[in-house]
Amino acid sequence: MASRLRLAGENPGPRRSPGSVDAAGPEEGEAERWPEARREVTDLAGGSEVVHVPRFVAREAAWEWFDYLDKRIPWTRPTIRVFGRSAVQPRDTCYVADEELTDLKYSGHQPHAHSWDEFPVLKDILKAVHEALPGSHFNSLLLNRYKTGSDYVSWHADDELLYGPTPEIASVTFGCEREFLLRKKPTKSQASNGSGEVARKRLKVSAPQLKSFLLKHGSLLVMRGYTQRDWQHSVPKRAKASSPRINLTFRRVL
């Protein structure tokens, strides 16, 4: 059975090296930018796990980066194909990756791969994420900007082969807080009726199979293990979310 454990004081948040880009100044100022971070670990069972750090980046520093990302990232809102139909993606996006990783493609769209060197702040945030997650090595980043509560991402799993069977995906949020949902994927028997027709829309997800996280400004959420194989996630529309949210999802392409 899935359970949530609140771990206080374990693995404190990362510390910025004095010579890094956009450093806060001398070492005594670094703690203000990277606060001591409480981690909440949710065991989803079956080898799946979610780690939530509500206060990963200090508030003022997070707003500095929000302004930078909002103004400096070359955001696009591409046309994608969903269920055989063309539609404008309901959020802005940008893709950044190591030099040799240029072949990301989803929903019939292949974004241009920008270099990390174009956006030094992203290198700085990547460094902090690596320090917070020992053993991780992310080499690509998908950025999304939700301008209003009408922008969203529908139910899906990042289970593409290029990420391997147990991908670790780290998500950093800036700006408006939004709800992040996880639901257990239906089994084959649940997903089809007696005629073999897909019946996902009629599948009701019970409470233990649905998890909700409120991702606030400056927070970090990490999906690990078999989460992409066994679970789907979404950021639903929310009428009350009237201001923009920027989300960075760090990934490793094998």
NUPA-776318 format. One line per 4 residues: number of its first residue (from 1); their letters; for each residue x, y, z of N, C-alpha, C. Coordinates in pm, whole numbers. Each point is the difference from the previous one (the first is absolute). Layout:
residues N
NUM	A	X:Y:Z:X:Y:Z:X:Y:Z; ...
***
This chain:
residues 254
1	MASR	85:-119:0:-85:119:0:89:124:0; -39:98:-81:79:121:-8:-10:76:131; 109:65:37:1:76:123:88:122:-16; -24:103:84:81:120:-4:75:14:131
5	LRLA	130:21:-10:84:18:117:55:142:-2; -11:72:109:55:134:9:135:-8:72; 105:34:-68:134:-12:53:56:139:26; 17:36:123:51:132:34:150:-7:25
9	GENP	73:92:-59:144:10:25:84:-100:-75; -59:-80:-89:80:-98:-74:48:60:-129; 129:-17:-31:59:49:-123:-37:145:-25; 60:94:69:-35:140:-17:21:46:-143
13	GPRR	-63:111:-33:4:52:-135:141:33:-44; 18:18:-131:133:22:-55:55:136:37; 131:11:-5:66:127:24:69:45:-129; -19:125:-35:60:54:-121:149:19:20
17	SPGS	79:-43:-97:143:23:9:28:148:-22; 100:58:69:22:144:-6:24:53:-141; 59:-82:-88:33:51:-132:-104:-29:-106; -118:-50:38:-99:-38:-99:-69:121:-60
21	VDAA	-69:-21:-113:-70:107:-69:-115:49:87; -22:131:2:-109:60:75:9:-32:148; 122:-11:53:17:-33:141:-53:112:87; -44:-33:120:-59:98:90:106:85:68
25	GPEE	127:-34:-18:106:75:66:84:-94:82; 50:46:113:82:-85:85:-80:-113:58; 70:-96:60:-63:-123:43:-114:22:98; 10:106:85:-108:20:96:-132:35:-70
29	GEAE	7:49:-126:-121:33:-73:-60:-118:-72; 76:-107:-15:-49:-115:-75:-113:-70:71; 2:-2:131:-107:-65:75:-133:69:-22; 4:131:-29:-123:72:-26:-61:-43:-133
33	RWPE	85:-37:-95:-49:-42:-131:-40:-147:1; 73:-81:73:-27:-144:7:-28:-36:146; -124:9:43:-34:-24:141:11:-147:37; 4:-25:131:-8:-138:47:-132:-59:-50
37	ARRE	5:-113:-64:-117:-51:-72:-58:-124:66; -127:9:40:-71:-116:51:-50:-82:-119; 21:-130:7:-42:-90:-107:-120:-82:43; -95:-14:-91:-115:-86:22:9:-113:-103
41	VTDL	14:-121:46:16:-115:-90:-129:-80:-2; -56:-18:-118:-122:-79:-17:34:-132:-68; -19:-109:72:23:-134:-56:-128:-42:-72; 7:-10:-132:-116:-38:-80:-14:-151:-13
45	AGGS	91:-74:60:2:-146:-4:42:-48:-139; 43:-125:-8:40:-59:-128:126:59:-58; 84:62:85:124:57:-50:-13:141:-52; -112:67:30:-22:139:-43:7:92:121
49	EVVH	58:120:-21:19:91:111:-2:144:-49; -56:88:84:-1:143:-28:63:73:118; 94:90:-29:63:83:102:-44:144:-22; -52:64:104:-49:138:-9:77:87:97
53	VPRF	62:106:-52:71:98:83:-73:132:-15; -90:35:91:-83:120:-16:79:131:-8; 114:7:69:79:124:3:142:-30:-47; 12:-26:-128:130:-34:-58:83:125:-26
57	VARE	-65:105:-54:66:127:-28:-65:108:88; 82:84:62:-54:110:80:-88:91:-86; -99:60:62:-106:70:-72:53:112:-90; 86:87:53:48:113:-79:85:-45:-117
61	AAWE	86:-98:23:82:-52:-109:-86:-65:-106; -105:-70:44:-90:-64:-95:-71:103:-89; -36:114:58:-64:105:-81:99:61:-98; 126:13:39:101:49:-93:8:-92:-122
65	WFDY	2:-130:26:10:-96:-111:-129:-7:-80; -113:16:66:-125:4:-75:3:114:-102; 41:120:43:5:115:-90:97:-25:-114; 114:-59:29:97:-31:-105:-60:-97:-102
69	LDKR	-56:-109:49:-54:-102:-89:-118:53:-81; -86:79:64:-118:53:-67:39:91:-117; 108:76:17:38:99:-100:107:-48:-98; 86:-92:43:116:-35:-82:-13:-131:-77
73	IPWT	-86:-88:46:-15:-128:-71:-79:23:-130; 43:-57:-113:-73:15:-127:-121:-95:-5; -104:37:71:-118:-86:11:-71:-15:-134; -52:-120:-25:-84:-26:-117:-124:-77:46
77	RPTI	-105:8:-79:-122:-76:27:-32:-77:-128; 61:-119:-15:-8:-72:-127:-134:-67:-25; -20:-36:-124:-115:-83:-38:41:-146:11; -78:-78:71:29:-142:21:-117:-83:-50
81	RVFG	21:-131:-4:-108:-91:-41:-41:-84:121; -129:5:32:-55:-73:113:-121:-80:-49; 7:-131:18:-107:-90:-46:-35:24:-147; 107:19:-81:-18:14:-144:-43:137:-47
85	RSAV	-10:98:92:-41:134:-36:109:101:35; 9:106:-81:96:106:27:-61:101:97; 81:44:95:-47:97:99:120:79:51; -25:123:41:106:81:60:23:-49:142
89	QPRD	124:-26:35:33:-48:134:-47:101:105; -68:-44:104:-58:94:97:98:51:106; 120:34:-41:103:59:86:120:34:-89; 84:90:46:122:34:-72:111:-98:38
93	TCYV	96:-15:-90:104:-101:26:134:42:-58; 106:-64:49:136:17:-52:80:-124:40; 94:-40:-85:79:-120:25:148:37:3; 70:-46:105:144:23:16:66:-135:24
97	ADEE	114:-23:-64:64:-131:15:149:7:-32; 71:-106:40:140:-14:-38:10:1:-153; 119:32:-47:19:26:-143:-46:-114:-90; 23:-126:43:-31:-112:-89:-145:-46:9
101	LTDL	-78:60:89:-138:-43:20:-96:96:-69; -32:-29:-124:-84:92:-79:-126:-66:-55; -25:-127:35:-106:-73:-69:-125:-22:86; -26:85:98:-124:-13:77:-119:24:-92
105	KYSG	-101:-86:12:-120:16:-80:-119:-50:79; -107:78:3:-121:-42:70:-122:57:-72; -104:-80:-9:-127:42:-63:22:62:-137; 93:-58:-76:26:49:-135:80:127:-7
109	HQPH	51:47:114:77:125:4:143:-28:42; 95:58:-72:141:-13:35:55:140:30; 17:33:127:45:135:35:147:21:-31; 35:126:-20:140:36:-17:72:-18:133
113	AHSW	119:-61:-4:77:-23:122:96:116:24; -24:77:105:88:110:38:115:-53:85; 109:75:2:117:-36:79:-12:56:142; 58:-71:98:4:50:137:73:133:7
117	DEFP	100:18:-86:81:123:5:-80:124:-37; -112:-18:-66:-84:114:-35:-69:61:122; -17:-81:104:-75:44:118:76:-41:126; 98:81:45:83:-37:114:-80:-32:126
121	VLKD	-112:65:21:-81:-26:119:-46:-146:4; -32:-56:-116:-43:-139:-4:113:-94:42; 123:33:-36:114:-79:44:14:7:152; -29:116:54:9:20:144:-106:-83:73
125	ILKA	-122:2:-51:-108:-79:61:29:-149:-15; 50:-40:-116:37:-140:-21:104:-45:102; 98:83:25:103:-33:99:-61:-21:139; -94:85:35:-65:-12:131:-82:-128:9
129	VHEA	-69:-35:-107:-79:-123:-2:91:-122:14; 113:1:-70:95:-111:12:53:-12:143; 25:112:65:49:-4:137:-107:-52:95; -126:30:-28:-109:-47:85:-30:-147:-21
133	LPGS	37:-53:-117:-31:-140:-35:130:-72:-35; 78:-40:100:128:-67:-27:-17:-122:-90; 89:-11:-99:-6:-112:-93:-81:28:-124; -73:111:-3:-78:33:-119:90:66:-104
137	HFNS	-40:-9:-126:76:64:-108:-98:34:-112; -59:118:7:-97:43:-100:72:68:-116; -44:-31:-121:65:57:-118:-99:70:-93; -125:12:41:-99:70:-82:-103:65:92
141	LLLN	-69:99:-56:-96:77:79:-115:44:-90; -121:-29:44:-120:48:-68:-64:105:90; -10:122:-51:-61:110:75:-142:21:-48; -91:27:93:-139:30:-35:-43:126:75
145	RYKT	-76:85:-68:-57:119:62:-152:-4:-14; -66:1:114:-146:2:7:-40:144:28; -50:71:-101:-23:144:14:-123:31:85; -101:-84:-7:-122:17:80:-47:-137:46
149	GSDY	-108:-1:77:-56:-127:45:-60:-83:-111; -16:58:-118:-52:-75:-115:108:-84:-67; 126:30:28:110:-81:-51:16:-124:87; 34:-112:-61:3:-125:74:83:-103:-73
153	VSWH	20:-115:65:55:-117:-68:-89:-118:39; -45:-74:-99:-95:-109:23:72:-124:53; -77:-101:36:56:-124:56:97:-65:-97; 118:-32:49:100:-67:-83:109:-57:91
157	ADDE	90:-77:-58:118:-51:69:121:25:-89; 110:38:60:124:20:-75:74:-133:-9; -62:-93:-72:51:-137:-7:65:-33:-134; 49:104:-69:67:-24:-127:127:-83:20
161	LLYG	34:-78:-98:115:-90:9:130:76:24; 10:123:-52:126:73:13:35:34:145; -97:-11:93:26:27:141:32:-126:81; -12:-117:-62:28:-124:70:-118:-48:84
165	PTPE	12:-118:64:-113:-61:72:-34:66:134; 97:65:63:-25:61:132:56:144:2; -59:88:-80:55:136:-7:-23:79:128; 95:87:32:-15:97:108:-28:135:-65
169	IASV	-111:62:36:-39:129:-57:-17:99:114; 77:109:-6:-3:102:106:-69:125:-52; -100:46:72:-84:111:-43:12:117:98; 42:117:-50:13:120:83:-106:101:-47
173	TFGC	-74:57:96:-110:91:-31:30:142:45; -35:97:-86:11:142:32:-133:67:-32; -40:95:82:-121:75:-29:-123:-57:68; -113:8:-68:-129:-40:55:-1:-147:41
177	EREF	-49:-27:120:-9:-139:44:-112:-71:-77; 26:-124:-37:-99:-79:-74:-3:-141:57; -112:-65:-19:-19:-136:48:62:-97:-100; 75:-96:51:63:-105:-81:-61:-132:44
181	LLRK	-60:-72:-95:-72:-124:31:73:-122:-55; -8:-108:74:50:-131:-42:-113:-100:13; -16:-86:-99:-99:-107:10:60:-130:-51; -39:-108:62:51:-132:-40:-53:-34:-139
185	KPTK	86:-51:-85:-43:-41:-133:-95:-119:11; -104:-3:-82:-90:-115:3:67:-124:-57; -35:-114:53:50:-126:-57:-72:-27:-131; 49:-96:-77:-64:-30:-128:-145:-44:20
189	SQAS	-25:-75:105:-137:-46:25:-91:115:38; 54:101:69:-79:116:39:-23:94:-118; 97:4:-91:-5:98:-107:-85:-43:-118; -51:-123:-2:-82:-45:-112:-121:-74:53
193	NGSG	-111:7:-78:-120:-71:41:-3:-137:-67; -111:-68:9:-8:-135:-55:22:-7:-149; -26:109:-71:18:2:-145:142:36:-40; 84:29:101:137:38:-29:15:147:-32
197	EVAR	-108:78:10:7:142:-29:58:75:119; 77:102:-30:61:78:107:-108:70:81; 14:-8:132:-101:59:88:65:85:109; 109:67:-36:72:79:100:-87:112:58
201	KRLK	-85:60:-83:-81:110:49:-99:-44:106; -35:-128:-1:-96:-50:97:67:-54:125; 134:-4:-1:73:-52:115:0:102:113; -46:-39:116:2:85:117:124:-34:84
205	VSAP	76:103:33:121:-20:78:-35:17:147; 27:-102:79:-29:6:142:98:91:71; -36:47:119:83:97:73:143:-47:21; 26:-126:39:139:-42:20:83:3:-128
209	QLKS	-67:0:-118:71:1:-127:15:140:-58; -43:102:72:11:138:-45:76:82:104; 109:65:-41:82:80:89:3:143:-49; -4:94:92:0:142:-35:112:72:76
213	FLLK	74:86:-72:105:81:59:-23:145:-42; 7:92:95:-9:141:-31:142:52:-18; 36:28:-125:136:42:-31:8:152:8; 68:46:105:9:143:26:126:61:-63
217	HGSL	5:131:3:112:77:-51:130:-43:68; 99:-42:-81:129:-42:54:7:-143:48; -98:-82:-36:-3:-139:47:66:-95:-99; 32:-119:48:60:-106:-81:-81:-127:21
221	LVMR	-32:-69:-109:-66:-131:7:75:-96:-90; 28:-120:52:77:-100:-75:-80:-129:-10; -14:-52:-122:-63:-130:-23:110:-101:-29; -6:-115:69:107:-99:-9:-54:-140:-22
225	GYTQ	95:-91:-29:-34:-142:-10:-93:-28:-116; -106:-75:27:-94:-40:-105:-121:93:-7; 14:124:46:-113:93:-2:-53:22:-141; 90:14:-99:-46:23:-137:-63:-124:-61
229	RDWQ	43:-117:43:-59:-124:-51:-139:-26:56; -19:33:128:-122:-41:69:-98:113:29; 44:126:-18:-84:113:35:-5:102:-113; -106:81:-2:-11:114:-90:-8:127:85
233	HSVP	36:114:-59:-8:126:72:-59:109:-88; -49:105:65:-61:111:-73:4:127:84; -14:114:-67:-24:129:64:-131:51:-57; -111:-15:73:-132:33:-56:-26:150:-6
237	KRAK	-101:38:-77:-43:139:-3:-50:42:138; 25:124:33:-48:54:127:-36:147:-20; -128:33:9:-48:135:-28:62:104:92; 32:-39:122:53:95:98:149:30:-23
241	ASSP	65:-77:-84:144:22:-28:11:109:-106; 5:125:44:-7:113:-93:136:54:-43; 108:-46:63:134:49:-35:85:-112:-56; 111:32:-68:80:-102:-68:76:-92:96
245	RINL	21:-122:-46:85:-97:67:103:-50:-101; 125:-10:42:107:-55:-84:52:-126:68; 9:-106:-77:42:-129:53:117:-55:-81; 103:-45:70:119:-58:-63:4:-149:33
249	TFRR	0:-85:-102:9:-145:24:132:-52:-56; 88:-36:92:132:-52:-36:-9:-150:-23; 62:-46:-108:-6:-141:-38:137:-49:-45; 14:-131:-7:122:-59:-54:-34:-87:-119
253	VL	53:36:-116:-15:-79:-122:115:-100:-4; -31:-128:-13:103:-104:0:69:-10:-135
***
